[in-house]
Amino acid sequence: MRGPLQRYRALAAQGALDADPEQEAAAARLQDLHEALAAKGSLVGKLLNGKKEPRGVYLWGGVGRGKSLLMDLFFNNTGFAPKRRAHFHEFMADIHERIAAFRALGERDRRKRNGLNKKAPDDPIAPVAHDIARAAKLLCFDEFQVADIADASILGRLFEALFAEGVTIVATSNRHPDDLYKDGLNRQRFLPFIDMIKSKLDIIELEAARDYRLARLSGAPVYYAPLGPKADAAMDAAWARMICGAHEREEQVEVKGRTLTVARAARGAARFSFDELCARPLGAADYIALNRRYGTLFMDRIPVMDPAMRNEAKRFVTLIDAIYEAKTKLVCSAGAEPEGLYPGGDGAFEFARTASRLMEMRSADYLGAEHVAPPAED
């Protein structure tokens, strides 16, 4: 049966990634889950397992060890449906929106919607979990982390309801479950959720031999100047190293009720032209949302900006600020070195800080830093 393990081995054989025994062991566990899910809906599976649900997986470890790669291989190579993959921050933002919509209903509609919980008809958790489960019996979360008390306060009841609905969960995280919401307000109330995660999911530490993301970035420059065919070819080569044989796809990022289309995305990275990011009327909220979703951004053909491009320069400054604060990795091609990108015009003095940040973002220390996804905005 094909699945994530076979795809991992195929990519290693093609040279698209370096084979690593820890990654392969994790891929084997995900292969087991893939096969259990495939059997779940079969008559034989139902007879053998009854209502027993397959155990999910919580894959954790340091940055760049291949967690997102393995999640890609699992999600893209399992035919189980319905399924959903989401960045954990975005998933929780969706949950809070659904809760708010439920609470906005009239009393009669709330009671009607909450037939699942007649003892607490105003509690939104059961109907929200029911709707999520109806759309996806397999939930895959990237970057599982909890830093918000609003999330911490509902996660236990939410996941209990999701498990009761027969949902299987796979998650990646930089932290062991015991370290989730560490030092958070009223953390003692969060501890039962940690126990639930450990009882329902197999906790697997990914101790790959090295930081593969850093190796892919530091193996060549991340800033190519000046512009031209040589820089274009170098960007294409860097992109190919980053996505490790994945197929690019179009993705949608929700930004305060709007949809931002990302035309080229794969392996937790996204690729844009300068015009796509800075010539359109985008703002801080858009850039923060992109940095919440992606740990690496590629930007092609940053021009030398003259005074007439003051709006583009201002957006570029805002974008770089968002990238820097999130410790997102940036690979780009540009018409000049950072200090020469906006030599004159409104805001040229302030642009000096952006140039300094661009220089720092090329350093080994910055490239090795952990991505800090910005929290979802209210």
JOBEL-V876440 format. One record per residue. SS is DSSP state (~ for helix, > for strand, _ for the rest). NEAR is the number of other ideal C-beta (glycine too) atoms within 8 Angstrom. Layout:
ss->[SS,SS]
near->[NEAR,NEAR]
This chain:
ss->[_,_,_,~,~,~,~,~,~,~,~,~,~,~,_,_,_,_,_,_,~,~,~,~,~,~,~,~,~,~,~,~,~,~,~,~,~,~,~,~,_,_,~,~,~,~,~,~,~,_,_,_,_,_,_,>,>,>,>,>,_,_,_,_,_,_,~,~,~,~,~,~,~,~,~,~,_,_,_,_,_,_,>,>,>,>,>,~,~,~,~,~,~,~,~,~,~,~,~,~,~,~,~,_,_,_,~,~,~,~,~,~,~,_,_,_,_,~,~,~,_,_,_,_,~,~,~,~,~,~,~,~,~,~,~,_,_,>,>,>,>,>,_,_,_,_,_,_,~,~,~,~,~,~,~,~,~,~,~,~,~,~,~,~,_,_,_,>,>,>,>,>,>,_,_,_,~,~,~,_,_,_,_,_,_,_,~,~,~,_,~,~,~,~,~,~,~,~,~,~,>,>,>,>,>,_,_,_,_,_,_,~,~,~,~,~,~,~,_,_,_,_,>,>,>,_,_,_,~,~,~,~,~,~,~,~,~,~,~,~,~,~,~,_,_,_,_,_,>,>,>,>,>,>,>,_,_,>,>,>,>,>,>,>,>,>,_,_,>,>,>,>,>,~,~,~,~,~,~,_,_,_,_,~,~,~,~,~,~,~,~,~,~,_,_,>,>,>,>,>,>,>,_,_,_,_,~,~,~,~,~,~,~,~,~,~,~,~,~,~,~,~,~,~,~,~,_,_,>,>,>,>,>,>,_,_,_,~,~,~,_,_,_,_,_,_,_,~,~,~,~,~,~,~,~,~,~,~,~,~,_,_,_,~,~,~,~,_,_,_,_,_,_,_,_,_,_,_]
near->[5,5,13,14,11,10,12,14,10,8,12,11,6,7,5,7,11,5,8,10,6,11,15,12,8,13,14,9,11,16,12,8,15,15,10,9,12,12,11,11,6,8,5,7,10,9,7,7,9,6,5,4,8,8,9,12,12,14,14,14,10,6,11,10,13,12,12,11,12,17,14,11,14,16,11,7,11,13,4,10,6,7,12,9,8,11,11,12,12,12,11,11,10,9,12,10,8,12,12,8,8,12,9,5,9,5,7,6,8,13,9,7,9,15,7,6,11,6,4,7,9,8,8,11,12,11,12,14,13,11,9,14,12,5,7,10,10,15,14,14,14,12,12,11,10,11,7,9,8,7,10,16,7,11,11,10,8,12,13,9,13,13,12,7,10,9,12,13,14,17,13,13,14,9,9,8,12,5,6,12,8,7,3,11,5,8,11,5,8,15,8,8,11,11,8,12,12,9,5,10,11,8,10,10,7,14,6,11,4,7,10,14,12,12,10,11,14,8,6,9,6,12,11,10,10,7,10,6,5,7,12,11,8,12,14,8,9,14,12,7,10,15,11,11,7,8,4,8,6,8,9,8,11,11,10,6,4,6,7,12,8,13,7,9,12,11,10,7,14,13,11,13,8,14,8,9,14,11,7,7,3,9,8,8,9,10,14,12,12,14,15,12,11,11,9,14,15,15,14,12,11,11,10,9,10,7,7,5,11,10,6,11,13,9,12,16,13,11,11,12,11,15,13,11,9,13,10,13,14,13,14,12,14,15,11,10,7,12,7,8,16,13,6,6,12,5,11,10,5,8,12,9,8,14,11,9,11,12,9,9,13,10,8,6,6,11,13,8,8,6,11,7,11,11,7,11,6,2]
